[in-house]
Amino acid sequence: MQEKLTLRLDKNIVRHAKIVAKKRGKSVSRMVEDYFALFKKETEPDDRQLTPIVRSLKGSLRGSEAEVSDYHRHLEKKHLA
């Protein structure tokens, strides 16, 4: 079901939005809807159930000093050793 939404935006922003929409082959309304759809992920709970092992590990690295580079070093040692 669709619902009408009125937005008040700067003329230049609307002009640029129309140019981008035309290049993408979409309407401005579709681009706004696609953008707003991103908020859905933030407001709806994740329906997937965590396994007991994953649930027990969730948050275990919070506050740690671990970084992506640490993980990359681990993989290099594991696969190149």
C-alpha positions as CSV (number, residue, x, y, z in Angstrom):
1,M,0.0,0.0,0.0
2,Q,1.4,3.4,-1.0
3,E,1.0,6.6,0.9
4,K,1.6,10.1,-0.2
5,L,4.4,12.1,1.5
6,T,5.1,15.8,0.9
7,L,8.6,17.1,1.3
8,R,9.9,20.6,1.2
9,L,13.4,20.8,-0.2
10,D,15.7,23.4,-1.6
11,K,15.2,24.0,-5.4
12,N,18.8,23.1,-6.2
13,I,18.6,19.8,-4.4
14,V,15.4,18.9,-6.2
15,R,17.0,19.9,-9.6
16,H,20.0,17.7,-8.9
17,A,17.8,14.8,-7.6
18,K,15.9,14.9,-10.9
19,I,19.1,14.8,-12.9
20,V,20.5,11.8,-10.9
21,A,17.1,10.1,-11.1
22,K,17.0,10.5,-14.9
23,K,20.6,9.1,-15.2
24,R,19.6,6.1,-13.1
25,G,16.3,5.5,-14.9
26,K,14.3,6.0,-11.8
27,S,11.9,8.5,-10.4
28,V,12.8,10.8,-7.6
29,S,10.1,9.1,-5.6
30,R,11.7,5.7,-6.2
31,M,15.1,7.0,-5.1
32,V,13.6,8.4,-1.9
33,E,11.7,5.2,-1.2
34,D,14.9,3.2,-1.7
35,Y,16.7,5.5,0.7
36,F,14.0,5.2,3.3
37,A,14.0,1.4,2.9
38,L,17.4,1.5,4.5
39,F,15.8,2.7,7.8
40,K,13.7,-0.5,7.9
41,K,16.8,-2.5,8.9
42,E,17.3,-0.2,11.9
43,T,13.7,-0.3,13.2
44,E,12.8,-4.0,12.7
45,P,14.3,-6.7,14.8
46,D,16.3,-9.4,13.1
47,D,14.2,-12.5,12.7
48,R,17.1,-14.9,12.5
49,Q,17.6,-17.0,15.5
50,L,21.2,-17.3,16.9
51,T,22.5,-20.7,17.7
52,P,23.5,-21.2,21.4
53,I,27.2,-21.1,20.5
54,V,26.9,-17.8,18.6
55,R,24.7,-16.3,21.3
56,S,27.4,-17.2,23.9
57,L,30.1,-15.4,21.8
58,K,28.0,-12.4,20.9
59,G,29.7,-9.2,22.3
60,S,32.8,-11.1,23.5
61,L,35.1,-8.8,21.6
62,R,33.4,-5.6,22.7
63,G,35.9,-3.1,24.1
64,S,38.9,-5.1,22.8
65,E,41.8,-3.7,20.8
66,A,41.3,-6.2,17.9
67,E,41.3,-4.7,14.5
68,V,40.8,-5.9,10.9
69,S,44.5,-5.9,10.4
70,D,44.9,-8.4,13.3
71,Y,42.5,-10.7,11.5
72,H,44.4,-10.3,8.2
73,R,47.7,-11.2,10.0
74,H,46.0,-14.3,11.5
75,L,44.8,-15.5,8.1
76,E,48.3,-14.9,6.5
77,K,49.9,-17.0,9.3
78,K,47.3,-19.7,9.0
79,H,47.4,-20.0,5.2
80,L,51.0,-19.1,4.4
81,A,52.7,-21.1,7.1
